[in-house]
Amino acid sequence: MTLSRALACSLLLAICLAGPVQAQDGHRIWGEVHLTSGDVHEGFIRWERNEGSWVDILDGYKDIPEENYFAWLESIEEDGPPTRTIDLRGYRISWDEDDPDFPSRAASGIRFGHIASLRVLEEGRADLTLRSGEVVEMEGASTDLGRRIRELVVDVPGGREVDLEWEDLDRVVFSAAPSGARASSGRLYGTVEDSEGRRFTGYVSYDLDEILEADVLDGRDTETGGDLDIRFSEITSIARLGRGAQVVLVDGTVLDLRGSNDVDRRNRGIQISDPNLGMVEVEWRDFEILRFHEAEGVVGYDAFDGGHVLRGTVVTESGEQIEGEIRWDADEAESWEFLNGRDEDGVVFTIEFGFLSRIERREAWGSLVTLLDGRSFELEDSNDVDWDNKGILIAPTGGTRSRAAGGSRWRVIPWDEFREVRFDHGAIDVTRRPGS
């Protein structure tokens, strides 16, 4: 079976009645962890507690190239202060931005599978060498890079788990796990259904914390009043129920639990690393049920290539079509980067650009985002998909610089002049991309 068909099957997989079953471990992060002491530990890696598979995301901040800023500044100088305009129900609303702001860095992230190696720098920064050969410097955004990382665990097959801190690290060299290597615990995989009945399937991070079958869900049994610690390997489903949750075990036992952030409104959310999308996060208030089942198909390290430059066709409000290299929101330039947004029901989407087919600006707020597999979502509440967008930079194919000397090759399309973009991934070997 090809990678494409295997992944398609995993997304269409019917919900199984059995609990989580350990699948092949080729999807798990593997690498050599080199320490400042000179020691080296090789094995399966659990990064910052809630990342353990190649499809999971390493979060950080990256600098925006000066070239992007100067192209944006040039457009401001030529056209004057940017004017925002929307047509809404027959009324035209316009406003000037007297003091437009252009940040020097932006939130970013990359799936672990795209990384060849990570070298620790000072002050919570790291150089990432991608599988394409590109080197990207990232700085800690939350707890994935820097001293705030909660833990990094190396599961050495046939040995022990090694707990490390950021200060211990010198570099990490990633690779596919050796044939036959088995992790000490399986990864959680399942389907989350939200309050609107939509389903999202992939590798699960529960309460933004638990990702392995050996991890524990705790709560107080409402019938007996006793405190329970239940391994996820024993659980087949978790459903939000009143002020708590109903947990069904593999043996058929049904428990109503309360009294912990695993099973009540203090839950920080459920993340699903969808191989064909990126990541979806469902908040507890929007969560209905999580059913665990086995993953069909393995997205291994060889499915990633380090990404490619974004290309496509930008269509303006006037109908002009411009084909060329794209930098979205003046900062995302590669297929491994992410588009962020939230739908009207509060579900958070982090979509890898490599899986995007089309983005269409909506009349008032937000955008309609369509994936290569045909799924579409209306998203808002992010500068990637709304009026805070800094503009779409495009270097037209065969184009020239905008000024006779020293001008930028980039043309800036302001958000209110943008209609849609159609991405072109045709030159890429899609059989080597996850989710294709």
C-alpha positions as CSV (number, residue, x, y, z in Angstrom):
1,M,0.0,0.0,0.0
2,T,1.3,3.4,-0.9
3,L,1.9,6.1,1.8
4,S,-0.9,8.1,0.2
5,R,-3.5,5.3,0.5
6,A,-2.3,4.3,4.0
7,L,-2.9,7.8,5.3
8,A,-6.2,8.2,3.5
9,C,-7.3,5.0,5.2
10,S,-6.3,6.3,8.6
11,L,-8.4,9.4,8.2
12,L,-11.4,7.4,7.1
13,L,-10.9,4.7,9.7
14,A,-14.2,3.8,11.5
15,I,-14.1,4.2,15.2
16,C,-13.1,0.9,16.8
17,L,-14.7,-0.5,20.0
18,A,-11.4,-1.6,21.5
19,G,-9.0,0.6,23.4
20,P,-5.7,2.0,22.3
21,V,-3.5,-0.6,20.7
22,Q,0.3,-0.1,20.3
23,A,1.0,0.5,16.6
24,Q,4.4,0.3,14.9
25,D,6.7,2.8,16.4
26,G,8.1,4.3,13.1
27,H,6.0,7.4,13.8
28,R,7.8,8.1,17.0
29,I,10.6,10.7,17.3
30,W,14.0,9.1,17.4
31,G,17.5,10.6,17.7
32,E,20.9,10.9,19.3
33,V,20.9,13.4,22.1
34,H,24.4,14.8,22.7
35,L,25.0,16.4,26.1
36,T,27.3,19.2,27.1
37,S,29.0,16.6,29.3
38,G,30.0,14.6,26.2
39,D,27.5,11.8,26.9
40,V,25.2,10.6,24.1
41,H,21.8,8.9,24.6
42,E,20.0,7.4,21.6
43,G,16.4,6.4,21.6
44,F,12.7,7.5,21.3
45,I,12.3,11.1,22.4
46,R,9.5,12.7,24.3
47,W,9.9,16.4,23.9
48,E,8.4,18.8,26.4
49,R,5.9,16.1,27.5
50,N,3.3,16.6,24.7
51,E,5.4,15.9,21.6
52,G,6.4,12.4,20.7
53,S,5.7,11.7,17.0
54,W,7.2,13.1,13.8
55,V,3.9,14.9,13.0
56,D,4.0,16.8,16.3
57,I,5.1,20.5,16.3
58,L,8.1,22.2,17.8
59,D,7.0,25.8,18.6
60,G,9.2,28.8,18.6
61,Y,9.8,32.3,17.3
62,K,11.7,33.2,14.1
63,D,13.1,36.5,12.8
64,I,11.3,38.0,9.8
65,P,13.8,38.7,7.0
66,E,14.7,42.4,6.5
67,E,13.8,41.9,2.8
68,N,10.2,41.4,3.8
69,Y,10.2,44.6,5.9
70,F,11.8,46.7,3.2
71,A,9.3,45.4,0.6
72,W,6.4,46.2,2.9
73,L,7.9,49.7,3.7
74,E,8.4,50.4,0.0
75,S,4.7,49.7,-0.6
76,I,3.8,52.1,2.2
77,E,6.0,54.8,0.8
78,E,4.6,54.4,-2.7
79,D,0.9,54.2,-1.8
80,G,0.9,56.3,1.5
81,P,-0.5,55.0,4.8
82,P,-2.5,51.8,4.3
83,T,-6.3,52.2,4.1
84,R,-8.5,49.4,5.2
85,T,-11.8,49.0,3.4
86,I,-14.7,46.5,3.7
87,D,-18.0,46.4,1.9
88,L,-20.6,45.0,4.3
89,R,-24.3,44.7,3.5
90,G,-24.2,47.6,1.0
91,Y,-22.1,49.9,3.3
92,R,-18.4,50.7,2.6
93,I,-16.3,51.2,5.8
94,S,-12.8,52.6,5.5
95,W,-10.1,53.6,8.0
96,D,-6.5,54.7,7.8
97,E,-3.6,53.1,9.7
98,D,-1.6,56.1,10.8
99,D,1.0,54.1,12.6
100,P,1.3,50.7,10.9
101,D,3.4,48.2,12.8
102,F,5.8,45.6,11.3
103,P,7.2,43.1,13.8
104,S,10.8,41.9,13.7
105,R,9.9,38.3,14.6
106,A,6.9,36.0,14.4
107,A,5.5,32.9,16.1
108,S,6.5,29.9,14.2
109,G,6.6,26.1,14.4
110,I,7.7,23.0,12.5
111,R,6.9,19.4,12.6
112,F,9.7,17.3,14.0
113,G,9.9,15.2,10.9
114,H,11.3,18.1,8.9
115,I,14.3,18.5,11.2
116,A,17.6,16.8,10.6
117,S,19.3,18.2,13.7
118,L,18.9,20.8,16.5
119,R,21.9,22.7,17.9
120,V,21.4,24.5,21.2
121,L,22.4,28.2,21.3
122,E,22.4,30.7,24.1
123,E,19.3,32.3,25.7
124,G,16.8,29.7,24.7
125,R,17.6,29.7,21.0
126,A,18.4,26.8,18.7
127,D,19.7,26.3,15.1
128,L,17.5,23.8,13.2
129,T,19.0,22.2,10.2
130,L,16.2,20.9,8.1
131,R,16.2,17.9,5.9
132,S,16.3,20.2,2.9
133,G,19.6,21.6,4.1
134,E,18.1,25.0,5.2
135,V,19.1,26.3,8.6
136,V,16.5,28.1,10.6
137,E,17.1,29.8,14.0
138,M,14.3,29.7,16.5
139,E,13.8,31.1,19.9
140,G,11.7,29.7,22.7
141,A,8.0,30.7,22.4
142,S,6.4,28.7,25.1
143,T,8.1,25.7,26.6
144,D,9.5,23.8,23.6
145,L,12.8,25.7,23.6
146,G,14.8,27.1,26.5
147,R,14.9,26.6,30.2
148,R,11.1,26.5,30.6
149,I,10.9,23.1,28.9
150,R,9.2,20.8,31.3
151,E,11.2,17.7,30.4
152,L,12.9,15.9,27.7
153,V,12.9,12.1,28.0
154,V,15.0,9.6,26.0
155,D,13.5,6.1,26.0
156,V,16.5,3.9,25.3
157,P,15.2,0.5,24.0
158,G,16.3,-2.3,26.3
159,G,17.6,0.3,28.8
160,R,16.1,3.0,30.9
161,E,14.4,6.4,30.5
162,V,16.8,9.3,30.7
163,D,15.3,12.6,32.0
164,L,17.1,15.7,30.7
165,E,16.9,19.5,31.1
166,W,17.6,22.1,28.5
167,E,20.9,23.0,30.1
168,D,22.1,19.4,29.5
169,L,21.7,19.6,25.8
170,D,24.3,20.4,23.2
171,R,22.6,19.0,20.0
172,V,20.1,16.4,18.9
173,V,20.5,14.5,15.6
174,F,17.2,13.0,14.4
175,S,16.8,9.9,12.3
176,A,14.4,7.0,11.6
177,A,14.2,4.5,14.4
178,P,16.2,1.3,13.8
179,S,14.2,-1.6,12.5
180,G,12.7,-3.6,15.3
181,A,13.1,-0.8,18.0
182,R,10.2,-0.7,20.3
183,A,9.2,2.1,22.6
184,S,8.3,1.3,26.2
185,S,4.8,2.7,25.8
186,G,2.5,3.2,22.8
187,R,1.4,6.6,21.6
188,L,-2.3,7.7,22.0
189,Y,-4.2,7.8,18.8
190,G,-7.9,8.4,18.3
191,T,-10.9,10.5,17.1
192,V,-12.2,13.6,18.9
193,E,-15.7,14.7,18.3
194,D,-16.7,18.2,19.2
195,S,-20.0,19.6,20.3
196,E,-21.0,20.3,16.7
197,G,-20.4,16.7,15.7
198,R,-17.2,17.3,13.7
199,R,-14.5,14.6,14.0
200,F,-10.7,15.0,14.0
201,T,-8.4,12.0,13.9
202,G,-4.8,11.7,14.8
203,Y,-2.2,11.5,17.5
204,V,-3.6,12.8,20.8
205,S,-2.3,15.1,23.4
206,Y,-4.8,15.0,26.3
207,D,-5.0,18.0,28.6
208,L,-2.0,19.2,26.5
209,D,0.0,16.8,28.6
210,E,-0.7,13.1,28.3
211,I,0.4,11.4,25.0
212,L,1.3,7.8,26.0
213,E,-0.6,4.8,27.0
214,A,1.5,4.6,30.2
215,D,0.3,8.1,31.2
216,V,-2.3,8.4,33.9
217,L,-5.8,10.0,34.0
218,D,-6.9,10.8,37.5
219,G,-10.3,11.8,39.0
220,R,-12.7,11.1,41.8
221,D,-15.3,8.3,41.2
222,T,-18.7,10.0,41.8
223,E,-20.3,6.7,42.9
224,T,-17.7,5.5,45.5
225,G,-16.0,8.8,46.3
226,G,-12.6,7.2,45.8
227,D,-9.7,8.8,43.9
228,L,-8.6,6.8,40.8
229,D,-5.5,6.8,38.7
230,I,-6.2,5.1,35.4
231,R,-3.6,4.3,32.8
232,F,-4.7,5.4,29.3
233,S,-4.0,1.9,28.0
234,E,-7.1,0.9,30.0
235,I,-9.4,3.5,28.5
236,T,-11.4,3.2,25.3
237,S,-13.3,6.5,25.5
238,I,-13.6,9.8,27.5
239,A,-16.8,11.9,27.2
240,R,-17.6,15.3,28.8
241,L,-20.5,14.8,31.2
242,G,-21.9,17.6,33.3
243,R,-19.2,18.9,35.6
244,G,-17.0,15.9,34.9
245,A,-16.4,13.1,32.4
246,Q,-17.6,9.6,31.7
247,V,-14.7,7.2,31.2
248,V,-15.3,3.8,29.5
249,L,-12.6,1.2,30.1
250,V,-11.5,-1.5,27.8
251,D,-13.2,-4.2,30.0
252,G,-16.5,-2.3,29.6
253,T,-16.5,-0.6,33.0
254,V,-18.2,2.8,33.0
255,L,-16.9,5.5,35.4
256,D,-18.2,9.0,36.1
257,L,-15.3,11.1,37.3
258,R,-14.8,14.6,38.7
259,G,-12.4,16.6,40.7
260,S,-9.3,16.9,38.5
261,N,-8.2,18.9,35.5
262,D,-8.2,15.7,33.5
263,V,-12.0,15.4,33.7
264,D,-13.5,18.9,34.3
265,R,-13.5,22.4,33.0
266,R,-9.9,23.0,34.2
267,N,-8.8,20.7,31.3
268,R,-6.5,22.7,29.1
269,G,-7.8,21.1,25.9
270,I,-7.3,18.1,23.6
271,Q,-4.8,18.5,20.7
272,I,-4.9,16.2,17.7
273,S,-1.9,16.0,15.4
274,D,-3.6,15.2,12.1
275,P,-1.1,13.9,9.5
276,N,-3.0,15.5,6.7
277,L,-3.6,18.9,8.3
278,G,-1.3,19.9,11.1
279,M,-2.8,20.3,14.6
280,V,-6.3,20.9,15.9
281,E,-7.1,21.9,19.5
282,V,-10.5,21.4,20.9
283,E,-11.2,23.2,24.2
284,W,-13.0,21.4,27.0
285,R,-16.2,23.5,26.6
286,D,-16.4,22.4,22.9
287,F,-15.3,18.8,23.6
288,E,-17.9,16.0,23.3
289,I,-16.0,12.6,23.2
290,L,-12.6,11.1,22.5
291,R,-12.5,7.5,21.3
292,F,-9.2,5.8,21.2
293,H,-8.3,3.4,18.3
294,E,-5.4,2.0,16.5
295,A,-3.7,4.1,13.8
296,E,-3.7,2.6,10.3
297,G,-0.6,3.5,8.4
298,V,2.6,5.0,9.9
299,V,3.9,8.5,9.0
300,G,7.6,7.8,9.4
301,Y,10.6,10.1,9.2
302,D,11.1,9.3,5.5
303,A,7.7,11.0,4.8
304,F,9.3,14.4,5.4
305,D,11.7,16.3,3.2
306,G,12.2,19.7,5.0
307,G,9.7,21.5,2.9
308,H,9.8,23.8,-0.1
309,V,9.3,27.5,-1.0
310,L,5.7,28.6,-1.2
311,R,4.4,29.2,-4.8
312,G,1.0,29.9,-6.3
313,T,-1.3,32.3,-7.8
314,V,-2.7,35.4,-6.0
315,V,-5.9,36.9,-7.2
316,T,-6.7,40.5,-6.3
317,E,-10.1,42.1,-5.8
318,S,-9.8,43.6,-9.3
319,G,-9.4,40.2,-10.8
320,E,-5.7,40.4,-11.5
321,Q,-3.9,37.0,-11.3
322,I,-0.2,37.1,-10.2
323,E,1.8,33.9,-10.2
324,G,5.0,33.5,-8.3
325,E,6.8,32.9,-5.0
326,I,4.7,33.8,-1.9
327,R,5.4,35.0,1.6
328,W,2.2,34.9,3.5
329,D,1.4,37.6,6.0
330,A,4.8,38.9,5.1
331,D,6.5,36.1,7.1
332,E,5.5,32.5,6.2
333,A,7.6,31.5,3.2
334,E,8.0,27.7,3.4
335,S,5.6,24.8,3.1
336,W,6.6,23.5,6.6
337,E,5.3,26.7,8.2
338,F,1.8,27.1,9.6
339,L,-1.4,29.1,9.1
340,N,-3.3,29.7,12.3
341,G,-6.9,30.5,13.0
342,R,-10.0,29.7,15.0
343,D,-13.4,28.8,13.8
344,E,-16.6,30.3,15.2
345,D,-17.1,27.4,17.6
346,G,-13.6,28.0,19.2
347,V,-11.7,25.1,17.7
348,V,-8.1,26.2,17.1
349,F,-6.4,25.2,13.8
350,T,-2.7,25.1,13.1
351,I,-2.5,24.1,9.4
352,E,0.8,23.3,7.6
353,F,1.0,25.3,4.4
354,G,2.1,22.2,2.5
355,F,-1.5,20.9,2.9
356,L,-3.2,24.1,1.8
357,S,-4.9,24.2,-1.6
358,R,-6.6,27.6,-1.4
359,I,-7.4,30.6,0.9
360,E,-10.3,32.9,0.1
361,R,-10.9,36.2,2.0
362,R,-14.4,36.5,3.3
363,E,-16.4,39.7,2.8
364,A,-16.3,40.9,6.4
365,W,-14.1,38.8,8.7
366,G,-11.9,35.7,8.3
367,S,-11.1,33.3,5.4
368,L,-12.3,30.1,3.9
369,V,-9.3,27.7,4.0
370,T,-9.4,24.6,1.7
371,L,-7.0,21.6,2.1
372,L,-5.5,19.4,-0.5
373,D,-7.8,16.5,0.7
374,G,-10.9,18.7,0.1
375,R,-11.7,19.6,3.6
376,S,-12.5,23.3,4.2
377,F,-12.8,25.5,7.3
378,E,-13.9,29.1,7.9
379,L,-11.3,30.6,10.2
380,E,-10.8,34.0,11.9
381,D,-9.2,35.5,15.0
382,S,-5.6,35.4,13.6
383,N,-3.5,37.8,11.5
384,D,-3.1,34.9,9.1
385,V,-6.7,34.9,8.1
386,D,-8.1,38.3,9.1
387,W,-7.7,42.1,8.9
388,D,-4.5,42.1,10.9
389,N,-2.7,40.3,8.0
390,K,0.4,42.3,7.1
391,G,-0.1,41.6,3.4
392,I,0.7,38.9,0.9
393,L,4.2,39.3,-0.6
394,I,4.6,37.8,-4.1
395,A,7.6,37.8,-6.3
396,P,6.0,37.5,-9.8
397,T,7.4,34.8,-12.1
398,G,9.7,36.5,-14.5
399,G,9.1,39.8,-12.8
400,T,11.5,42.7,-12.3
401,R,12.3,44.9,-9.3
402,S,9.7,47.6,-8.6
403,R,12.3,50.4,-8.9
404,A,15.1,51.0,-11.4
405,A,17.8,50.6,-8.7
406,G,17.6,48.9,-5.4
407,G,13.9,48.2,-5.4
408,S,12.4,45.0,-4.0
409,R,11.4,42.1,-6.2
410,W,8.4,41.6,-4.0
411,R,5.0,43.0,-4.6
412,V,2.8,43.6,-1.6
413,I,-0.9,42.8,-1.9
414,P,-2.8,44.4,1.1
415,W,-5.4,42.3,2.8
416,D,-8.3,44.5,1.5
417,E,-7.1,44.1,-2.1
418,F,-6.6,40.3,-1.7
419,R,-9.3,37.9,-3.0
420,E,-7.8,34.5,-2.9
421,V,-4.6,32.4,-3.4
422,R,-4.2,29.0,-5.0
423,F,-1.1,27.2,-3.9
424,D,1.0,25.2,-6.3
425,H,2.7,22.1,-4.8
426,G,2.9,20.4,-8.2
427,A,6.7,20.4,-8.5
428,I,7.0,18.5,-5.2
429,D,7.3,14.7,-5.0
430,V,4.1,14.3,-3.0
431,T,4.7,10.6,-2.4
432,R,7.4,11.7,0.2
433,R,5.1,14.2,2.0
434,P,3.1,13.2,5.0
435,G,-0.6,13.0,4.4
436,S,-0.3,12.9,0.6
